[in-house]
Amino acid sequence: MSAAPKIAAVTGGSAGIGQAICDDLLGKGYEVIALSLGKPSLSHPRLHSIEVDLSDRAATAQAAADMVRRFEVTTVVHNAGVIRAALLADVKLDELDELVALHLGAAIQLVQAALPQMRAAQFGRVVLVSSRAALGAVTRTAYSATKAGMIGMLRTWALELAPEGITVNAVAPGPIRTDMFYDVIAKGSERERALAAAIPVKRLGEPADVARAVTFLTDPANSYITGQVLYVCGGSSIGSLLI
């Protein structure tokens, strides 16, 4: 096999965890395509942007076709996500549909688009950014369901694609200090302090914590790891966590 092209597509790359992933991959010599609602604030000659609403299936299909027409993508990191917090009585089915399209449907569309290039190279890396909430969290019906769905999906893909040199894994972050986190929990609040105190390592995570785990799994040298979920959660996946 010739050297795998270091070209990665990262969804939700304009902010937070996604931007940290883009930054880390760029530092490792990758060409990076960020697919997100807006352009990343990062500037780099190897960073490219495709603006797209990944909850819109038609728009995602067009963006995916544009991506593989322009770049030989063999690494896909699907990080884009939203929470839509609601107690069960208040869950809206249209919001569930939105999260199914964004968390699951967009992942399928983008990996399907890149699959011919991965197969031609006999190499591929797929990393889905799930969540510690896949184990259950109050007010997270739609979010937990779709993030848990990612895990079932990646295990299936890992089995199907392993013989072709393509690995499929997930990183499942716990509470990470991003704008999305602060949309749910007020910055500097007692609730934020209590949450940090409830995490075994006694702090909230940073986007860079997740980025390092993602780039570990994308590394061409890590070809013997597939079908796995790496929790980047400060230990909160092995205990209770009140959000």
C-alpha positions in Angstrom: 0.0 0.0 0.0 1.3 3.5 -0.9 1.4 6.2 1.8 -2.2 7.2 2.7 -3.1 10.7 1.7 -3.4 12.9 4.9 -6.6 14.6 3.9 -9.3 14.8 6.6 -12.9 16.1 6.6 -14.1 17.5 9.9 -17.7 18.4 10.5 -18.5 21.3 12.9 -15.0 22.6 12.3 -15.8 26.3 12.8 -15.8 26.3 16.6 -15.3 24.4 19.9 -14.2 20.8 19.7 -14.4 20.7 15.9 -12.0 23.7 15.6 -9.6 22.1 18.1 -9.6 18.9 16.0 -8.9 20.9 12.8 -6.0 22.7 14.6 -4.5 19.4 15.8 -4.8 17.7 12.4 -3.2 20.7 10.7 -0.3 20.4 13.2 0.2 16.8 12.1 0.5 17.8 8.5 -3.1 17.1 7.3 -5.0 18.9 4.6 -8.3 19.6 6.4 -11.7 20.4 5.0 -14.1 21.9 7.6 -17.8 21.3 6.9 -19.9 23.6 9.1 -22.5 26.3 9.2 -19.8 29.0 9.1 -16.1 29.4 8.3 -13.5 28.6 11.0 -11.8 31.5 12.7 -8.6 29.5 12.1 -6.5 30.5 9.1 -4.1 28.1 7.5 -3.0 27.3 3.9 -4.1 23.7 4.4 -7.5 24.5 5.9 -10.5 24.6 3.5 -14.1 25.4 4.3 -17.4 24.1 3.0 -20.3 25.9 4.5 -23.3 23.6 4.9 -26.2 22.8 7.2 -25.6 19.1 7.8 -29.1 18.6 9.1 -30.3 19.3 5.6 -29.9 16.1 3.7 -30.0 17.6 0.2 -27.4 20.3 1.2 -25.2 17.6 2.8 -25.3 15.5 -0.3 -24.2 18.5 -2.4 -21.4 19.3 0.0 -20.2 15.7 0.2 -20.1 15.5 -3.6 -18.1 18.8 -3.8 -15.8 17.5 -1.1 -14.8 14.3 -2.8 -14.6 16.1 -6.2 -12.0 18.5 -4.8 -10.1 16.3 -2.3 -9.0 12.7 -1.9 -10.5 12.3 1.5 -9.5 9.2 3.5 -10.2 10.5 7.0 -13.7 11.6 8.1 -14.3 13.0 11.6 -18.0 13.7 12.3 -18.2 16.1 15.2 -21.1 18.4 14.3 -23.9 18.3 16.8 -26.6 20.0 18.8 -28.3 19.1 22.1 -32.0 20.2 22.0 -32.4 19.7 25.8 -35.9 18.8 27.0 -37.5 16.7 29.6 -39.5 13.8 28.1 -42.9 15.6 28.3 -41.5 18.4 26.2 -39.5 16.5 23.6 -40.5 17.6 20.1 -40.4 15.0 17.3 -39.2 17.4 14.7 -36.2 18.1 16.9 -35.6 14.3 17.1 -35.7 14.2 13.3 -33.2 17.1 13.1 -30.8 15.2 15.4 -31.2 12.0 13.5 -30.3 13.8 10.2 -27.4 15.6 11.8 -25.8 13.0 14.0 -26.6 9.9 12.0 -27.7 10.8 8.5 -24.9 13.2 7.8 -22.3 10.7 9.0 -23.7 8.1 6.6 -23.7 10.5 3.7 -20.2 11.8 4.2 -18.7 8.3 4.8 -20.5 7.0 1.8 -19.1 9.8 -0.4 -15.5 9.2 0.8 -15.7 5.4 0.8 -14.6 4.9 -2.9 -11.5 7.0 -2.2 -10.8 5.0 1.0 -11.2 1.7 -0.8 -9.0 2.8 -3.6 -6.3 3.7 -1.1 -7.0 0.5 1.0 -6.9 2.9 3.9 -9.4 4.9 5.9 -10.1 6.4 9.2 -13.6 7.3 10.5 -14.1 8.9 13.9 -17.5 9.7 15.2 -17.8 12.1 18.1 -20.5 10.6 20.3 -21.0 11.6 23.9 -20.9 10.4 27.4 -24.7 11.2 27.3 -25.1 8.1 25.2 -25.1 6.3 28.6 -28.1 8.5 29.6 -28.6 12.0 30.9 -31.5 14.0 32.1 -33.1 16.2 29.4 -31.2 14.4 26.6 -33.8 12.1 25.0 -33.1 13.1 21.4 -29.4 13.8 22.0 -28.7 10.6 23.9 -30.7 8.5 21.5 -28.8 9.7 18.4 -25.4 9.7 20.1 -26.0 6.1 21.3 -27.1 5.3 17.7 -23.7 6.4 16.5 -22.1 3.7 18.6 -24.2 0.9 17.1 -23.5 2.4 13.6 -19.7 2.5 14.1 -19.5 -1.1 15.3 -21.4 -2.2 12.2 -19.1 -0.2 9.9 -16.0 -1.4 11.7 -17.0 -5.0 11.0 -17.8 -4.3 7.4 -14.8 -2.2 6.5 -12.0 -3.7 8.6 -10.8 -6.1 5.8 -10.2 -3.0 3.5 -7.9 -1.2 5.9 -10.6 1.2 7.2 -11.0 1.7 10.9 -14.1 3.1 12.5 -14.1 4.4 16.1 -15.8 6.9 18.3 -14.7 9.5 20.9 -17.4 10.2 23.6 -16.7 13.4 25.4 -18.1 14.2 28.8 -18.7 17.9 29.8 -16.4 20.1 27.7 -16.1 23.8 28.0 -17.6 25.0 24.6 -20.2 27.5 23.6 -22.7 24.6 23.2 -22.0 23.6 26.9 -22.6 27.1 28.0 -25.9 27.3 26.1 -27.2 24.8 28.6 -25.2 25.7 31.8 -24.5 29.3 32.7 -20.8 30.2 32.7 -19.4 30.7 36.2 -22.6 29.5 37.8 -22.9 27.3 40.9 -24.2 24.6 38.6 -21.0 24.7 36.6 -18.9 24.5 39.7 -21.0 21.6 41.1 -20.7 19.7 37.9 -16.9 20.1 37.8 -16.7 18.9 41.4 -18.8 15.8 40.5 -16.3 14.7 37.8 -13.7 12.3 39.2 -10.8 14.4 37.9 -12.4 17.5 39.4 -12.5 19.6 36.3 -14.4 20.2 33.1 -12.8 19.1 29.8 -11.3 21.3 27.2 -11.8 21.0 23.4 -8.1 20.1 23.1 -8.7 17.0 25.4 -11.1 15.6 22.8 -9.0 16.7 19.8 -6.0 14.7 21.1 -8.1 11.5 21.3 -9.5 12.0 17.9 -6.1 12.5 16.2 -4.8 9.4 18.0 -7.6 7.3 16.3 -7.0 8.9 12.9 -3.3 8.1 13.0 -2.3 5.7 10.2 -0.2 3.8 12.6 -3.2 2.8 14.7 -4.6 0.2 12.4 -5.4 -2.4 15.1 -8.0 -0.3 16.8 -11.5 -0.4 15.4 -15.1 -0.6 16.6 -14.2 1.1 19.9 -15.5 4.0 21.9 -13.0 6.1 23.8 -14.6 8.1 26.6 -12.9 11.5 27.2 -14.9 12.4 30.2 -12.7 12.7 33.3 -14.0 9.4 34.6 -17.7 10.5 34.5 -18.7 7.5 32.4 -17.9 5.1 35.3 -19.9 7.0 37.9 -23.0 9.1 38.2 -23.2 12.6 36.8 -25.9 15.1 37.5 -26.1 17.8 34.8 
